[in-house]
Amino acid sequence: MKFGIIRERKNPPDRRVVFSPEKLKEFKQQFPDAEIVVESSDIRVFSDEAYKEAGFEVTNDVSDCDVLLGVKEVPVENLIPNKKYFYFSHTIKKQPYNRKLLKAMLEKNIEMYDHETIVKENGARLIGFGRYAGLVGAYNGFRAFGLREQLFELPKVETLPDLDAVKAELDKISLPNIKILLTGTGKVAKGAKEILDHLQIKQVSDALYLTADFSEPVYCVADVMEYAKRKDGKVGDKYAFYNDPTGYESNFMPYAKVTEFFIAGHFYGDGAPYLFTREDAKHSEFKIKYVADVSCDIDGPVACTIRPSTIADPIYGYNPETESEVDFRDEKAITVMAVDNLPCELPKDASEGFGDMFLEHVIPAFYNNDKDGILERAKMTTSEGKLAERYAYLQDYVDGKE
């Protein structure tokens, strides 16, 4: 079987890659029968020369490969028929902007394996950049805080070589005694927590966070059953909430009344209650002034996130009274960081971490007859130009009826 690491062609350019040269060497050592080539790229964080030095052929033609590995969407005109593709297609939620892409893959008899669909039997994702989104998002939040308060100036992550350099910059700052709330317990939240712990900010319990004053910066992690509650007053259940959140309402305001800096690292599902609404943000006791919205659901559960921001211009202000965008330094503003492609700022570390997961969970499935069902669950489209049964719900989307 021949694998090809493909060039990223989506704009704006993405410097990440599925496998670093070193991890690709591990792949070859573990599975010596695998043929592997790398498509030439002048934007990838690892140079063509680095792959050559690692012993791999770099080519402009990957049409003889069986399996093609990328990160972001492949432009329709660059899709090679009758191949197996792995990348983030952004189609499983029926995203309107990528309907043509899914349709084209079906027409070209491509077997599509979306990185988001690589899951355990219980549906938990095995592959992703979540940790790096959390790391960069939390750092960017502190950068915004420093700029608005004129306390310190952190450089942009994209100007730094790696995660070690990011943490070294954080070592230079000190924080006042603010209260920081982090929502979520998944990979994104754990990445953000890594930054909070690196800064040696003290973690406190919900009870203390909500009732006590501190003489040092502190943070609290709130999971879904802390910031959402059953409407009937009964004890909530996390897994029941995930299956059907309609019987729940927000319990976020007690946190909003004591929090200055909010890091949104939670997953938001359809039908779940908003954490806080535009009306909530107008409340006289609403205290949040800084939001690092890593989850970045637009005009949704975090009311001040009215648009995604960009790596080039990552910070904006939201005026709760006028419900409009203002300068992030405006005294009435909630300062918002809502970049929706955060891992792109840390391409080297993100690529290395992604390759670790891909080699552990995906590549073995090609050589062990897919004994754990990884490929079977992940396959969205078949080589016969049809949706796999698990993804048949996308048919109306493909047909343009949704």
Wavefront OBJ file of the C-alpha trace (Angstrom):
o trace
v 0.000 0.000 0.000
v 1.310 3.419 -0.977
v 0.693 6.488 1.189
v 1.091 10.091 0.081
v 1.436 13.170 2.307
v -0.360 15.798 0.256
v 0.322 19.516 -0.156
v -2.135 21.818 1.621
v -3.891 23.946 -0.985
v -6.614 25.753 0.964
v -6.375 29.497 1.545
v -5.366 31.002 3.876
v -2.342 28.672 3.810
v -2.100 26.029 6.536
v 1.420 24.963 7.485
v 0.376 21.830 9.388
v 0.885 18.267 8.151
v -0.289 14.828 9.278
v 3.253 13.492 9.804
v 6.517 15.236 10.635
v 9.659 13.734 9.061
v 10.604 12.025 12.340
v 7.143 10.540 12.866
v 7.089 9.377 9.240
v 10.319 7.497 9.943
v 8.607 5.780 12.888
v 5.702 4.884 10.589
v 8.121 3.251 8.119
v 9.980 1.419 10.894
v 6.757 -0.014 12.325
v 5.307 -0.940 8.933
v 8.253 -1.588 6.579
v 5.963 -2.801 3.786
v 4.402 0.664 3.494
v 5.488 2.835 0.571
v 5.450 6.523 1.507
v 6.002 9.648 -0.592
v 5.638 13.343 0.214
v 4.126 15.880 -2.160
v 6.391 18.920 -2.486
v 5.276 22.019 -0.566
v 6.834 25.423 0.031
v 4.464 26.354 2.890
v 4.656 23.259 5.108
v 6.295 23.828 8.517
v 8.749 21.014 7.691
v 10.751 21.578 4.505
v 10.968 19.226 1.529
v 14.639 18.831 2.418
v 13.778 17.606 5.913
v 11.696 14.785 4.427
v 14.440 13.919 1.957
v 16.983 13.772 4.771
v 14.613 11.427 6.617
v 14.766 9.106 3.615
v 11.523 9.897 1.787
v 10.882 10.687 -1.860
v 9.495 14.188 -2.431
v 7.458 14.458 -5.612
v 4.999 16.660 -7.483
v 2.886 13.670 -8.531
v 1.057 11.545 -5.948
v -1.450 10.055 -8.390
v -0.033 6.537 -7.954
v -0.723 6.537 -4.181
v -3.544 4.501 -2.668
v -4.039 6.630 0.460
v -3.659 10.418 0.555
v -3.194 12.164 3.908
v -3.911 15.865 4.435
v -5.169 18.317 7.024
v -7.640 20.785 5.479
v -10.154 20.481 2.636
v -8.780 19.533 -0.772
v -10.045 21.858 -3.521
v -12.453 20.022 -5.828
v -10.204 20.509 -8.857
v -7.310 18.789 -7.067
v -9.193 15.647 -6.004
v -7.778 12.483 -7.590
v -10.502 9.919 -8.408
v -10.607 6.415 -6.907
v -8.377 7.183 -3.914
v -8.704 6.951 -0.155
v -8.467 10.444 1.391
v -8.009 11.562 4.987
v -8.574 15.232 5.883
v -10.993 17.540 7.682
v -13.786 17.844 5.103
v -16.126 19.930 7.295
v -19.195 18.193 5.877
v -20.520 15.962 8.686
v -22.630 18.802 10.105
v -23.988 19.594 6.616
v -21.876 22.738 6.301
v -23.359 24.500 3.241
v -20.015 25.806 1.991
v -18.633 22.285 1.459
v -21.610 20.522 -0.143
v -19.896 20.677 -3.549
v -16.812 19.012 -2.052
v -18.746 16.025 -0.703
v -20.679 15.740 -3.950
v -17.430 15.776 -5.937
v -15.926 13.012 -3.792
v -18.949 10.827 -4.468
v -18.768 11.547 -8.198
v -15.058 10.661 -8.233
v -15.592 7.384 -6.301
v -13.355 8.590 -3.483
v -13.318 6.829 -0.122
v -13.422 9.706 2.351
v -12.202 9.288 5.921
v -12.727 12.525 7.828
v -10.383 13.073 10.784
v -13.482 14.002 12.808
v -15.044 10.600 12.116
v -12.066 8.635 13.458
v -13.666 7.596 16.718
v -13.829 4.878 19.335
v -16.832 2.557 19.411
v -18.484 4.893 21.947
v -18.094 7.856 19.593
v -15.188 9.560 21.380
v -12.779 11.161 18.932
v -9.296 9.691 18.589
v -7.704 12.313 16.328
v -7.646 16.083 16.497
v -5.852 19.337 17.227
v -7.953 20.171 20.305
v -5.075 20.369 22.763
v -3.277 22.917 20.583
v -6.440 25.007 20.136
v -6.686 25.160 23.931
v -3.023 26.016 24.401
v -3.010 28.817 21.830
v -6.472 30.089 22.793
v -5.571 30.498 26.451
v -2.273 32.200 25.574
v -4.095 34.558 23.182
v -6.577 35.370 25.935
v -3.762 36.428 28.251
v -2.212 38.391 25.415
v -5.503 40.308 24.981
v -5.700 40.867 28.750
v -2.176 42.278 28.861
v -2.810 44.623 25.948
v -6.073 46.033 27.282
v -4.828 46.426 30.842
v -1.466 47.732 29.571
v 0.274 45.301 31.936
v 2.418 43.363 29.454
v 2.822 42.654 25.744
v 3.044 39.031 24.700
v 4.191 38.335 21.137
v 1.831 36.546 18.764
v 2.150 32.766 18.823
v 2.696 32.687 15.053
v 5.981 34.567 15.576
v 7.293 31.913 17.986
v 8.946 28.647 16.885
v 7.245 26.166 19.196
v 5.365 25.497 22.426
v 8.490 25.802 24.550
v 8.945 29.355 23.267
v 5.278 30.126 24.022
v 5.706 28.980 27.611
v 8.965 30.922 27.924
v 7.085 34.125 27.044
v 4.487 33.371 29.714
v 7.287 33.042 32.270
v 7.936 36.771 31.844
v 4.486 37.991 32.939
v 2.711 38.408 36.251
v -1.031 38.646 36.813
v -3.215 40.562 39.257
v -5.637 38.668 41.502
v -8.261 37.931 38.848
v -10.750 35.063 38.755
v -10.578 32.882 35.657
v -13.268 30.398 34.611
v -12.539 27.516 32.224
v -15.461 25.498 30.837
v -15.062 21.962 29.524
v -13.029 18.864 30.351
v -12.032 17.595 26.891
v -8.823 18.021 24.896
v -9.431 21.737 24.277
v -9.996 22.477 27.959
v -6.999 20.362 28.955
v -4.814 22.386 26.570
v -6.050 25.631 28.129
v -5.532 24.180 31.614
v -1.929 23.399 30.665
v -1.354 27.133 30.166
v -3.070 28.049 33.444
v -0.973 25.504 35.321
v 2.213 26.669 33.609
v 1.463 30.163 34.916
v 1.136 28.561 38.366
v -2.347 29.964 38.804
v -4.064 28.284 41.730
v -7.006 26.022 40.897
v -9.918 26.242 43.357
v -13.204 24.391 43.801
v -16.531 25.692 42.525
v -17.713 26.400 46.054
v -14.679 28.527 46.904
v -14.624 30.216 43.499
v -18.247 31.305 43.796
v -18.081 32.534 47.395
v -14.548 33.628 48.337
v -12.262 36.548 47.518
v -8.581 35.918 46.859
v -5.327 37.844 47.050
v -3.871 35.949 44.079
v -5.120 34.905 40.620
v -7.222 31.721 40.725
v -9.094 29.564 38.256
v -11.975 27.118 38.356
v -12.913 24.384 35.855
v -16.663 24.050 35.289
v -18.019 20.994 33.512
v -21.426 20.879 31.850
v -23.319 19.862 34.990
v -21.965 22.944 36.768
v -23.007 25.507 34.145
v -26.260 23.775 33.104
v -29.076 22.461 35.301
v -32.332 20.588 34.843
v -35.394 22.792 34.456
v -37.375 20.583 36.845
v -34.821 21.037 39.630
v -33.789 17.364 39.733
v -30.149 16.257 39.717
v -28.722 16.389 36.212
v -26.822 13.660 34.418
v -23.975 14.511 32.060
v -24.587 11.671 29.621
v -28.343 12.209 29.584
v -27.602 15.868 28.781
v -25.423 14.849 25.825
v -28.236 12.666 24.463
v -30.992 15.235 24.994
v -30.185 18.686 26.422
v -33.653 20.144 25.886
v -34.710 19.677 29.525
v -31.830 21.839 30.768
v -31.260 25.545 31.266
v -28.184 27.661 31.889
v -26.678 27.890 35.354
v -23.876 30.164 34.203
v -24.851 33.457 35.825
v -23.461 32.607 39.295
v -20.063 32.256 37.579
v -20.534 35.388 35.447
v -21.101 37.442 38.594
v -17.617 36.634 39.968
v -15.514 35.984 36.829
v -13.295 38.539 35.091
v -11.715 36.239 32.488
v -13.625 33.404 30.798
v -11.979 30.684 28.661
v -14.616 28.775 26.682
v -13.244 25.296 26.089
v -16.514 23.357 26.180
v -18.254 21.435 23.400
v -21.625 22.889 22.431
v -24.271 20.529 21.049
v -27.460 21.312 19.129
v -30.345 22.131 21.440
v -28.183 22.818 24.478
v -28.903 26.004 26.458
v -26.720 29.029 25.809
v -24.218 29.718 28.585
v -25.142 33.394 28.544
v -27.339 35.458 26.273
v -27.086 39.058 25.105
v -29.583 39.975 27.791
v -27.474 38.222 30.441
v -24.444 40.258 29.349
v -26.398 43.478 30.036
v -27.059 42.468 33.648
v -25.605 44.915 36.165
v -23.851 42.071 38.010
v -22.333 40.499 34.890
v -18.600 40.847 35.559
v -16.837 39.106 32.634
v -14.531 41.483 30.770
v -12.322 39.038 28.866
v -13.387 36.053 26.789
v -11.057 33.605 25.056
v -13.640 31.639 23.079
v -11.740 28.590 21.883
v -14.971 26.758 21.032
v -15.959 29.684 18.794
v -19.648 29.030 18.087
v -20.763 32.201 16.355
v -23.792 34.099 17.717
v -24.441 31.156 20.013
v -23.797 30.009 23.585
v -21.255 32.769 24.316
v -23.222 35.868 23.370
v -20.262 38.213 22.868
v -18.795 35.966 20.140
v -20.503 37.679 17.228
v -17.928 36.699 14.596
v -14.752 34.664 14.289
v -11.544 36.662 14.519
v -8.364 35.935 12.578
v -4.761 35.102 13.366
v -3.823 38.440 11.784
v -6.389 40.389 13.846
v -7.388 38.142 16.767
v -9.078 40.545 19.209
v -12.255 42.618 19.067
v -14.599 44.271 21.531
v -18.296 43.639 22.180
v -20.473 46.302 23.756
v -23.274 44.525 25.653
v -25.481 47.632 25.751
v -25.501 48.198 21.992
v -24.925 44.506 21.114
v -22.328 45.633 18.606
v -18.624 45.423 17.897
v -16.366 48.121 19.324
v -12.650 48.584 19.914
v -11.455 45.949 22.379
v -9.933 48.677 24.581
v -13.274 50.492 24.949
v -14.111 50.793 28.639
v -17.585 49.293 28.044
v -16.288 46.403 25.923
v -16.028 42.730 26.631
v -12.671 41.893 25.039
v -13.109 38.848 22.778
v -10.556 36.478 21.256
v -12.398 34.112 18.904
v -9.895 32.791 16.353
v -11.406 29.682 14.756
v -8.170 28.082 13.462
v -5.940 28.386 16.524
v -3.751 25.273 15.982
v -2.454 26.866 12.752
v -0.467 29.255 14.948
v 1.568 26.371 16.373
v 2.086 24.221 13.262
v 5.213 22.327 14.353
v 3.935 21.109 17.724
v 0.405 20.569 16.402
v 1.708 18.433 13.530
v 3.946 16.378 15.806
v 1.082 15.725 18.216
v -1.308 14.863 15.397
v 1.175 12.386 13.929
v 1.491 10.658 17.309
v -2.259 10.042 17.371
v -2.515 9.056 13.715
v 0.283 6.501 13.948
v -1.163 5.018 17.116
v -4.809 4.801 16.110
v -5.153 4.819 12.313
v -2.170 3.362 10.471
v -2.300 -0.026 12.285
v -5.858 -0.512 10.985
v -4.470 -0.847 7.461
v -2.314 -3.777 8.574
v -4.480 -5.611 11.135
v -7.581 -6.039 8.967
v -9.171 -3.095 10.804
v -9.792 -5.326 13.805
v -11.085 -2.452 15.967
v -13.382 -1.027 13.273
v -11.538 2.296 13.104
v -11.651 2.564 9.304
v -15.140 1.102 9.006
v -16.583 3.729 11.367
v -14.628 6.559 9.775
v -15.453 5.843 6.125
v -17.972 8.443 4.945
v -18.102 7.590 1.248
v -17.474 4.369 -0.663
v -15.481 3.558 -3.781
v -18.843 2.988 -5.524
v -19.770 6.648 -5.141
v -22.252 6.207 -2.304
v -22.508 7.433 1.278
v -21.555 4.798 3.826
v -24.541 3.614 5.870
v -23.369 5.457 8.987
v -23.464 8.751 7.034
v -26.643 8.155 5.021
v -28.164 11.136 6.890
v -26.106 13.364 4.571
v -28.029 12.324 1.432
v -30.449 15.269 1.527
v -27.460 17.566 2.018
v -25.709 16.042 -1.004
v -28.891 16.396 -3.050
v -29.210 20.060 -2.098
v -32.473 19.565 -0.196
v -31.014 20.947 3.053
l 1 2 3 4 5 6 7 8 9 10 11 12 13 14 15 16 17 18 19 20 21 22 23 24 25 26 27 28 29 30 31 32 33 34 35 36 37 38 39 40 41 42 43 44 45 46 47 48 49 50 51 52 53 54 55 56 57 58 59 60 61 62 63 64 65 66 67 68 69 70 71 72 73 74 75 76 77 78 79 80 81 82 83 84 85 86 87 88 89 90 91 92 93 94 95 96 97 98 99 100 101 102 103 104 105 106 107 108 109 110 111 112 113 114 115 116 117 118 119 120 121 122 123 124 125 126 127 128 129 130 131 132 133 134 135 136 137 138 139 140 141 142 143 144 145 146 147 148 149 150 151 152 153 154 155 156 157 158 159 160 161 162 163 164 165 166 167 168 169 170 171 172 173 174 175 176 177 178 179 180 181 182 183 184 185 186 187 188 189 190 191 192 193 194 195 196 197 198 199 200 201 202 203 204 205 206 207 208 209 210 211 212 213 214 215 216 217 218 219 220 221 222 223 224 225 226 227 228 229 230 231 232 233 234 235 236 237 238 239 240 241 242 243 244 245 246 247 248 249 250 251 252 253 254 255 256 257 258 259 260 261 262 263 264 265 266 267 268 269 270 271 272 273 274 275 276 277 278 279 280 281 282 283 284 285 286 287 288 289 290 291 292 293 294 295 296 297 298 299 300 301 302 303 304 305 306 307 308 309 310 311 312 313 314 315 316 317 318 319 320 321 322 323 324 325 326 327 328 329 330 331 332 333 334 335 336 337 338 339 340 341 342 343 344 345 346 347 348 349 350 351 352 353 354 355 356 357 358 359 360 361 362 363 364 365 366 367 368 369 370 371 372 373 374 375 376 377 378 379 380 381 382 383 384 385 386 387 388 389 390 391 392 393 394 395 396 397 398 399 400 401 402
